[in-house]
């Protein structure tokens, strides 16, 4: 089956089940690589059918990047504004941006700064992930005197990868909380501008402000959209190459020292990251963020049902039945059973609580979103260059009898 035939098969499935938001999101992701123009139409449909606004913002940022890479950037009227963010503790002007002409730049000179209250101890379960984080990244940072004795500077970088919806953003905030550091969350949509040179200035601004606020964690989400391979091509590809080149300069501290600045990035597609960014001394540490284990799944379900009409749901039994579910899958599961109980309550004219049987019945109708990602990564493991990045993933697949 050709790629075009496969796209049409998925298109027919979407048309047959228009309210299947997970399928719509997967279809948009597929089209981003093959047909960005059609991806824009399907993304509008995803939003119109009630798709998650946060996921829609990320997909729209990736759509902008896809258009740039295909040397077909959107016209000025379509330039997306930076997405709205929840309230945070402060918004601080980036030093040195006062002379910039802001009459239509399109990239904000204000970066939102958080002081996360969560730490890794607030992350339920995921003991293996936390152990790797501690040994590969956090332990030297918690012992600065010992690290200094061995010539290590305060700072560091880490790439988190794994299936979507498994809590990479939450873990990044928890790392900042563990370090007692400020936190700046950056997406591609925050950086792209229709004006030449403004996106590079935005990257400079992020690092400049992080240095001023040190200790500070910079977190780049959907990093493959920004840090993708610099391939040959037209103007759009040139724009992305310039962004990656500017990021390389900032990571190397060409203009300034990065002491006290921690760079974290998250991606579902680590194989698409430009190899120059993965060079030793840049983003040379990786951690696989796995789907939540049984302890974490039970905690997620319990938290989602807390304060809701639920008849002592056996979260341990639910956790046992949801092996391979991501945090997003579990959220979808609990939302589904709560909606079903609400509809039944309205029909009967009395409160009908969520039961263990109802949750377990709903599990059968949900395919874990991590399955498609694990299938997608199989050929990368078999035929890709083995530089040690996927050692944890290989061990995870072997443990579960996967090829």
SULQUI-V733249 format. One record per backbone hydrogen bond with DSSP energy under -0.5 kcal/mol. CO is the residue of the C=O (numbers start at 1). NH is the residue of the N-H. Records with the same first field share a line. If there is no record, write none. Layout:
CO = NH  NH
//
This chain:
2 = 6
3 = 7
4 = 8
5 = 9
6 = 10
7 = 11
8 = 12
9 = 13
10 = 14
11 = 15
12 = 16
13 = 17
15 = 18
17 = 20
19 = 21
20 = 24
21 = 25
22 = 26
23 = 27
24 = 28
25 = 29
26 = 30
27 = 31
28 = 32
29 = 33
30 = 33  34
31 = 35
35 = 39
36 = 40
37 = 41
38 = 42
39 = 43
40 = 44
41 = 45
42 = 46
43 = 47
44 = 48
45 = 49
46 = 51
47 = 50
52 = 56
53 = 57
54 = 58
55 = 59
56 = 60
57 = 61
58 = 62
59 = 63
60 = 64
61 = 65
62 = 66
63 = 67
64 = 68
65 = 69
66 = 70
67 = 72
68 = 71
75 = 78
76 = 79
90 = 113
92 = 111
94 = 97
97 = 100
100 = 102
105 = 195
109 = 94
111 = 92
113 = 89  90
114 = 183
119 = 122
120 = 123
122 = 124
126 = 130
127 = 131
128 = 132
129 = 133
130 = 134
131 = 135
132 = 136
133 = 137  138
134 = 139
137 = 141
138 = 142
139 = 143
143 = 147
144 = 148
145 = 149
146 = 150
147 = 150  152
148 = 151
153 = 155
154 = 260
156 = 263
158 = 160  265
159 = 287
160 = 267
161 = 289
163 = 166
165 = 327  328
167 = 171
168 = 172
169 = 173
170 = 174
171 = 175
172 = 176
173 = 177
174 = 120  178
175 = 179
176 = 180  181
177 = 180
182 = 217
183 = 114
184 = 186  219
186 = 221
187 = 190  191
188 = 191  192
195 = 198  199
197 = 201
198 = 202
199 = 203
200 = 204
201 = 205
202 = 206
203 = 207
204 = 208
205 = 209
206 = 210
207 = 211
208 = 212
209 = 213
211 = 214
215 = 182
216 = 218  262
217 = 184  219
218 = 220  264
219 = 186  221
220 = 266
222 = 225  226
223 = 226  227
227 = 274
229 = 231
234 = 238
235 = 239
236 = 240
237 = 241
238 = 242
239 = 243
240 = 244
241 = 245
242 = 246
243 = 247
244 = 248
245 = 249
246 = 250
247 = 251
248 = 252
249 = 253  254
250 = 253
258 = 261
260 = 215  216  262
261 = 156  263
262 = 218  264
263 = 158
264 = 220
265 = 160
266 = 223
267 = 162
269 = 272
270 = 273
272 = 229
274 = 277  278
275 = 278
276 = 279
277 = 283
279 = 282
282 = 284
285 = 159
287 = 161  289
288 = 290
293 = 297
294 = 298
295 = 299
296 = 300
297 = 301
298 = 302
299 = 303
300 = 304
301 = 305
302 = 306
305 = 308
308 = 310
309 = 354
310 = 312
313 = 315
314 = 318
315 = 319
316 = 320
317 = 321
318 = 322
319 = 322
322 = 325
326 = 330
327 = 331
328 = 332
329 = 333
330 = 334
331 = 335
332 = 336
333 = 337
334 = 338
335 = 339
336 = 340
337 = 341
338 = 342
339 = 343
340 = 344
341 = 345
342 = 346
343 = 347
344 = 348
345 = 349  350
351 = 353
354 = 311
355 = 359
356 = 360
357 = 361
358 = 362
359 = 363
360 = 364
362 = 365
363 = 366
366 = 368
368 = 371
369 = 373
370 = 374
371 = 375
372 = 376
373 = 377
374 = 378
375 = 378  379
377 = 381
378 = 382
379 = 383
380 = 384
385 = 387
388 = 391
390 = 394
391 = 395
392 = 396
393 = 397
394 = 398
395 = 399
396 = 400
397 = 402
398 = 401
//
